[in-house]
Every structure is written in structure tokens, then in C-alpha cells.
Amino acid sequence: MNLFAYGTLMFPEIWERVVGDEFRAAPATVRGMAVYRAAGQLFPVMVASESTECAAGIVVFDLSPRVFETLDAYESDFYERIELHVELDDGRMLAAQTYLLPDRLRDVASDERWTAEWFRREALERYLRQNGW
């Protein structure tokens, strides 16, 4: 199975600590989703949005069920793991699992967009320290 990662798991510093293995990955987007900062937190949440919006991230290819068990534990029951279709940079579409904020927790999403650039510049080191890494 493939994973669409749009947040902290896009960063090798975090991926390696969570999963402990390297996998092939490529940039990708998913339509109809938006990524926001979780209120009062450094990490993001992805929610269904306008069909014209796109969430940017990466697809990590060919993960085993064991890796998904590890990822499920990292993401906790805070998110729902769902399957969606993502678009690679070359235009190909493929199925991938992702972690979506359930509608019942929609108020957890702040109004502030979360970007990988902001996270790397402003929050990565703090996030690593908060998690004891």
C-alpha cells in the first residue's frame, strides 16, 4: 500500500524516528483537501475542502501492513485512515492511504494553513524536542 503524507511524516528526521526505514517517495497532491495547523499545536490536520483546493505532500510507496501498524500508532485514533486518489507530478493517479481529521473533530483545525516550509523553518526542532527526539 501507498501512503499520502502531508505533514510531519514528510520530514526524514521524523519518518526515520517513527518508522526506522527508508522507502521510495515522490511529490504528490490530492484535490478537494486542505491542510491546517491543529489549534495550539505544531502538527497539521487535513480536512475535506472545496474541490478546487489541493493539498501538497508526498506518496511513500509500497508500505507493508507492519509499517501501517506503526503509522497508525503514531497518528493515534485522532485521525481516520482512509484511501484516496493522489496525483503524482507526472500526472499519474494512484491510490494511497492517508490520515484525515474526522468531521466530528473539525473544530480542532485552526484557521491557519500549515505548510512544510513553515514547519521546517519555525517548528521542526520544537516538534522533535516535544516528542523526546
Contacts in CASP RR format, 6 or more apart in sequence:
PFRMAT RR
TARGET T0000
AUTHOR 0000-0000-0000
METHOD contacts of the structure
MODEL  1
MNLFAYGTLMFPEIWERVVGDEFRAAPATVRGMAVYRAAGQLFPVMVASE
STECAAGIVVFDLSPRVFETLDAYESDFYERIELHVELDDGRMLAAQTYL
LPDRLRDVASDERWTAEWFRREALERYLRQNGW
1 62 0 8 1.000
1 63 0 8 1.000
1 65 0 8 1.000
1 68 0 8 1.000
1 96 0 8 1.000
1 97 0 8 1.000
2 59 0 8 1.000
2 60 0 8 1.000
2 61 0 8 1.000
2 62 0 8 1.000
2 63 0 8 1.000
2 86 0 8 1.000
2 94 0 8 1.000
2 95 0 8 1.000
2 96 0 8 1.000
2 97 0 8 1.000
3 9 0 8 1.000
3 59 0 8 1.000
3 60 0 8 1.000
3 63 0 8 1.000
3 68 0 8 1.000
3 71 0 8 1.000
3 96 0 8 1.000
3 97 0 8 1.000
3 98 0 8 1.000
4 28 0 8 1.000
4 30 0 8 1.000
4 57 0 8 1.000
4 58 0 8 1.000
4 59 0 8 1.000
4 84 0 8 1.000
4 86 0 8 1.000
4 96 0 8 1.000
4 97 0 8 1.000
4 98 0 8 1.000
5 15 0 8 1.000
5 25 0 8 1.000
5 57 0 8 1.000
5 58 0 8 1.000
5 59 0 8 1.000
5 60 0 8 1.000
5 98 0 8 1.000
6 30 0 8 1.000
6 33 0 8 1.000
6 35 0 8 1.000
6 44 0 8 1.000
6 46 0 8 1.000
6 55 0 8 1.000
6 56 0 8 1.000
6 57 0 8 1.000
6 98 0 8 1.000
7 35 0 8 1.000
7 43 0 8 1.000
7 44 0 8 1.000
7 57 0 8 1.000
7 114 0 8 1.000
7 116 0 8 1.000
7 119 0 8 1.000
8 14 0 8 1.000
8 43 0 8 1.000
8 44 0 8 1.000
8 119 0 8 1.000
8 127 0 8 1.000
9 15 0 8 1.000
9 18 0 8 1.000
9 60 0 8 1.000
9 71 0 8 1.000
9 74 0 8 1.000
10 57 0 8 1.000
10 58 0 8 1.000
10 116 0 8 1.000
11 116 0 8 1.000
11 119 0 8 1.000
11 120 0 8 1.000
11 124 0 8 1.000
13 124 0 8 1.000
13 128 0 8 1.000
13 133 0 8 1.000
14 127 0 8 1.000
14 128 0 8 1.000
14 133 0 8 1.000
15 22 0 8 1.000
15 60 0 8 1.000
16 22 0 8 1.000
17 131 0 8 1.000
17 133 0 8 1.000
18 70 0 8 1.000
18 71 0 8 1.000
18 74 0 8 1.000
19 67 0 8 1.000
19 70 0 8 1.000
19 71 0 8 1.000
21 67 0 8 1.000
23 60 0 8 1.000
23 61 0 8 1.000
23 62 0 8 1.000
23 63 0 8 1.000
23 67 0 8 1.000
24 60 0 8 1.000
24 61 0 8 1.000
24 62 0 8 1.000
25 58 0 8 1.000
25 59 0 8 1.000
25 60 0 8 1.000
25 61 0 8 1.000
26 58 0 8 1.000
26 59 0 8 1.000
26 61 0 8 1.000
26 88 0 8 1.000
26 89 0 8 1.000
27 56 0 8 1.000
27 57 0 8 1.000
27 58 0 8 1.000
27 59 0 8 1.000
27 88 0 8 1.000
27 89 0 8 1.000
28 56 0 8 1.000
28 57 0 8 1.000
28 58 0 8 1.000
28 59 0 8 1.000
28 86 0 8 1.000
28 87 0 8 1.000
28 88 0 8 1.000
28 89 0 8 1.000
28 96 0 8 1.000
29 54 0 8 1.000
29 55 0 8 1.000
29 56 0 8 1.000
29 57 0 8 1.000
29 86 0 8 1.000
29 87 0 8 1.000
30 54 0 8 1.000
30 55 0 8 1.000
30 84 0 8 1.000
30 85 0 8 1.000
30 86 0 8 1.000
30 87 0 8 1.000
30 98 0 8 1.000
31 51 0 8 1.000
31 52 0 8 1.000
31 53 0 8 1.000
31 54 0 8 1.000
31 87 0 8 1.000
32 48 0 8 1.000
32 49 0 8 1.000
32 50 0 8 1.000
32 51 0 8 1.000
32 52 0 8 1.000
32 53 0 8 1.000
32 54 0 8 1.000
32 55 0 8 1.000
33 46 0 8 1.000
33 47 0 8 1.000
33 48 0 8 1.000
33 49 0 8 1.000
33 53 0 8 1.000
33 54 0 8 1.000
33 55 0 8 1.000
33 84 0 8 1.000
33 100 0 8 1.000
34 46 0 8 1.000
34 47 0 8 1.000
34 49 0 8 1.000
34 50 0 8 1.000
34 53 0 8 1.000
34 55 0 8 1.000
34 113 0 8 1.000
35 44 0 8 1.000
35 45 0 8 1.000
35 46 0 8 1.000
35 55 0 8 1.000
35 56 0 8 1.000
35 113 0 8 1.000
35 114 0 8 1.000
35 115 0 8 1.000
36 44 0 8 1.000
36 45 0 8 1.000
36 46 0 8 1.000
36 47 0 8 1.000
36 109 0 8 1.000
36 110 0 8 1.000
36 111 0 8 1.000
36 112 0 8 1.000
36 113 0 8 1.000
36 114 0 8 1.000
37 43 0 8 1.000
37 44 0 8 1.000
37 45 0 8 1.000
37 109 0 8 1.000
37 110 0 8 1.000
37 112 0 8 1.000
37 113 0 8 1.000
37 114 0 8 1.000
38 44 0 8 1.000
38 45 0 8 1.000
38 108 0 8 1.000
38 109 0 8 1.000
38 110 0 8 1.000
39 107 0 8 1.000
39 108 0 8 1.000
39 109 0 8 1.000
39 110 0 8 1.000
40 110 0 8 1.000
42 119 0 8 1.000
42 123 0 8 1.000
42 126 0 8 1.000
42 127 0 8 1.000
42 130 0 8 1.000
43 114 0 8 1.000
43 127 0 8 1.000
44 114 0 8 1.000
44 119 0 8 1.000
45 79 0 8 1.000
45 101 0 8 1.000
45 105 0 8 1.000
45 108 0 8 1.000
45 109 0 8 1.000
45 114 0 8 1.000
46 55 0 8 1.000
46 98 0 8 1.000
46 99 0 8 1.000
46 100 0 8 1.000
46 101 0 8 1.000
47 100 0 8 1.000
47 101 0 8 1.000
47 106 0 8 1.000
47 109 0 8 1.000
48 100 0 8 1.000
48 103 0 8 1.000
56 116 0 8 1.000
57 116 0 8 1.000
59 86 0 8 1.000
59 88 0 8 1.000
59 94 0 8 1.000
59 96 0 8 1.000
63 71 0 8 1.000
68 81 0 8 1.000
68 97 0 8 1.000
71 99 0 8 1.000
72 81 0 8 1.000
75 81 0 8 1.000
75 99 0 8 1.000
78 101 0 8 1.000
78 105 0 8 1.000
79 99 0 8 1.000
79 100 0 8 1.000
79 101 0 8 1.000
79 102 0 8 1.000
80 99 0 8 1.000
80 100 0 8 1.000
80 101 0 8 1.000
80 102 0 8 1.000
81 97 0 8 1.000
81 98 0 8 1.000
81 99 0 8 1.000
81 100 0 8 1.000
82 97 0 8 1.000
82 98 0 8 1.000
82 100 0 8 1.000
83 95 0 8 1.000
83 96 0 8 1.000
83 97 0 8 1.000
83 98 0 8 1.000
84 95 0 8 1.000
84 96 0 8 1.000
84 98 0 8 1.000
85 93 0 8 1.000
85 94 0 8 1.000
85 95 0 8 1.000
85 96 0 8 1.000
86 93 0 8 1.000
86 94 0 8 1.000
86 95 0 8 1.000
86 96 0 8 1.000
87 93 0 8 1.000
88 94 0 8 1.000
101 108 0 8 1.000
101 109 0 8 1.000
119 127 0 8 1.000
END
